[in-house]
Amino acid sequence: MSYIDNEILERLIGTMVEGFARIEKKLDQMNRLKECMNGDRLLDNVDLAELLGVSQRTLARYRQEGKIKYYSVVISGGYQ
């Protein structure tokens, strides 16, 4: 039977915890839909780029060219 050194085990657990934190953050980003007037929902840049399969820079170009509508929303608590 082989044993794992405590230091190696702690690093492994730390890596797993970091991985779960990254997954949680990504899920939060994907679920961040904001209520808007008339039941419409707003998507942030990350979600919209993923939905359209384009980069965030391409979204910026679409906005500049008037191809998509956009709104700037500031929510108290540091989230946008």
Sequence and secondary structure as in RCSB ss.txt:
>XXXX:A:sequence
MSYIDNEILERLIGTMVEGFARIEKKLDQMNRLKECMNGDRLLDNVDLAELLGVSQRTLARYRQEGKIKYYSVVI
SGGYQ
>XXXX:A:secstr
     HHHHHHHHHHHHHHHHHHHHHHHHHH EEE GGG EEE HHHHHHHHT  HHHHHHHHHTTSS       
TTS  
